[in-house]
């Protein structure tokens, strides 16, 4: 029994630093992606830089969405940044919807929180029910997109940037955002 316990403790000590290092790499990747997305957003819509700087906080998510005729689904991860404290909350997301659509799209979403209550609610509750219509045909460096997204959350602005994909969709979609147990 003591040997098993000793072996278990040894394995726990060996794997803990590896797991912590793996999680730090994930956080670093999310932070790097968020910085890149903000740079692109500021280039495309320069007024957003001032809007985000003056906001309570913001979130940046990387998402991949798939539409197959009447159903859509997606998933991704991101970070919420509190502009006052600098605190970062790492989150996951998943979505499902109904409507007309066909295609796959790799896109980024930026949420700008104008009210503390909106940011707190997003972090702690995380639901967003939205309607979406867009057309995208884009590789990483070529193509065009036309998109619009709305949300029923008061005090939040949302921007979408398509990285790559081919999609034509009109959907009603429910999305759940939740804190990452591993990264926080």
C-alpha positions in Angstrom: 0.0 0.0 0.0 2.8 2.4 0.9 4.5 1.7 -2.4 1.4 2.5 -4.4 0.9 5.7 -2.4 4.6 6.6 -2.9 4.3 6.0 -6.6 1.1 8.0 -6.9 2.8 11.0 -5.1 5.9 10.8 -7.3 3.7 10.8 -10.5 1.7 13.7 -9.2 4.8 15.7 -8.5 6.2 14.9 -11.9 3.1 15.7 -13.9 2.0 18.9 -12.0 4.7 21.1 -13.5 4.1 19.6 -17.0 0.4 20.3 -16.7 1.0 23.8 -15.4 3.4 24.4 -18.3 0.8 23.1 -20.8 -1.8 25.4 -19.4 0.5 28.4 -19.5 1.2 27.6 -23.2 -2.5 27.6 -23.9 -2.9 31.0 -22.1 0.0 32.4 -24.0 -1.6 31.2 -27.3 -4.9 32.8 -26.4 -3.3 36.0 -25.4 -1.2 36.1 -28.6 -4.3 35.4 -30.7 -6.2 38.2 -28.9 -3.5 40.7 -29.5 -3.4 39.8 -33.2 -7.2 40.1 -33.5 -7.2 43.5 -31.9 -4.5 44.7 -34.3 -6.6 43.6 -37.3 -9.7 45.2 -35.8 -7.9 48.5 -35.3 -6.6 48.4 -38.8 -10.1 47.7 -40.3 -12.1 50.0 -37.9 -9.7 52.5 -36.3 -12.4 54.0 -34.0 -12.6 50.7 -32.1 -9.2 51.3 -30.5 -10.6 54.3 -28.6 -13.9 52.5 -27.9 -12.0 49.5 -26.3 -9.6 51.7 -24.3 -12.5 53.6 -22.8 -14.6 50.5 -22.0 -14.8 48.6 -18.8 -13.3 45.6 -20.5 -13.3 43.5 -23.6 -13.2 39.8 -24.7 -11.6 38.2 -27.8 -12.7 34.7 -28.9 -11.5 32.4 -31.7 -14.3 30.4 -33.1 -14.9 27.8 -35.8 -18.5 27.5 -37.0 -20.1 24.9 -39.2 -23.4 25.2 -41.0 -25.2 22.3 -42.6 -28.5 23.3 -44.2 -30.8 23.8 -41.1 -28.3 23.5 -38.3 -25.2 25.3 -37.1 -22.6 24.5 -34.4 -19.4 26.1 -33.3 -16.8 26.1 -30.6 -13.7 28.0 -29.4 -11.9 29.8 -26.6 -10.9 33.3 -25.6 -10.1 35.7 -22.9 -12.0 38.5 -21.1 -9.8 41.4 -20.0 -10.8 43.9 -17.3 -9.4 47.2 -18.4 -9.3 48.6 -14.8 -7.5 45.7 -13.0 -5.8 44.0 -16.0 -7.3 40.7 -14.8 -7.7 38.1 -17.4 -10.5 35.4 -17.3 -10.0 32.6 -19.8 -13.2 31.1 -21.2 -14.5 28.5 -23.6 -17.5 28.8 -25.9 -19.9 26.5 -27.7 -22.9 27.4 -30.0 -25.8 25.7 -31.7 -28.5 27.2 -33.9 -31.1 26.8 -36.5 -31.7 28.6 -39.8 -30.5 28.3 -43.4 -26.9 28.0 -44.1 -24.1 26.0 -45.6 -20.3 26.1 -45.0 -17.6 26.4 -42.5 -16.0 29.6 -41.1 -13.0 30.4 -38.9 -13.8 33.7 -37.3 -12.9 36.0 -34.4 -15.3 37.8 -32.1 -14.5 40.9 -30.1 -16.9 41.9 -27.3 -16.6 45.4 -25.9 -18.2 45.8 -22.4 -19.5 49.3 -21.7 -20.9 48.4 -18.3 -19.3 46.5 -15.4 -22.6 44.6 -14.9 -22.5 43.4 -18.5 -18.9 42.1 -18.2 -19.6 40.5 -14.8 -22.8 38.8 -16.3 -20.9 37.6 -19.3 -18.1 36.0 -17.1 -20.5 34.5 -14.6 -23.5 33.6 -16.7 -22.1 33.7 -20.3 -25.3 33.2 -22.4 -25.8 35.1 -25.6 -28.8 34.5 -27.9 -28.2 36.2 -31.2 -29.3 36.4 -34.8 -26.7 36.3 -37.5 -26.5 36.8 -41.2 -23.4 36.8 -43.3 -21.6 35.7 -46.4 -17.9 34.8 -46.4 -15.5 33.5 -48.9 -12.0 34.0 -47.6 -8.6 32.3 -47.3 -6.2 33.7 -44.8 -5.0 36.4 -47.1 -7.6 36.7 -49.9 -11.3 37.1 -50.3 -14.1 39.2 -48.8 -16.8 39.0 -46.3 -20.0 40.8 -45.4 -21.3 40.1 -42.0 -23.5 41.5 -39.3 -24.2 40.3 -35.8 -26.6 41.5 -33.2 -26.9 40.7 -29.6 -29.7 41.0 -27.0 -27.1 41.9 -24.2 -27.4 45.6 -23.2 -24.1 47.4 -22.8 -22.1 45.3 -25.1 -20.8 45.9 -28.7 -19.7 42.9 -30.8 -17.3 42.8 -33.8 -16.6 39.8 -36.0 -13.6 39.2 -38.2 -13.5 36.3 -40.6 -10.1 34.6 -40.8 -11.0 31.9 -43.4 -13.9 30.0 -44.7 -16.8 29.7 -47.1 -20.2 30.2 -45.7 -23.6 31.6 -46.4 -26.0 31.7 -43.5 -29.0 33.2 -41.8 -29.4 31.7 -38.3 -30.8 32.1 -34.9 -28.1 30.9 -32.6 -27.6 30.2 -28.9 -24.1 30.5 -27.5 -22.7 29.5 -24.1 -19.6 31.0 -22.8 -18.1 29.6 -19.6 -14.9 30.0 -17.5 -12.1 27.5 -18.2 -11.5 25.5 -15.1 -8.0 24.5 -16.3 -6.8 28.0 -17.4 -8.0 30.2 -14.5 
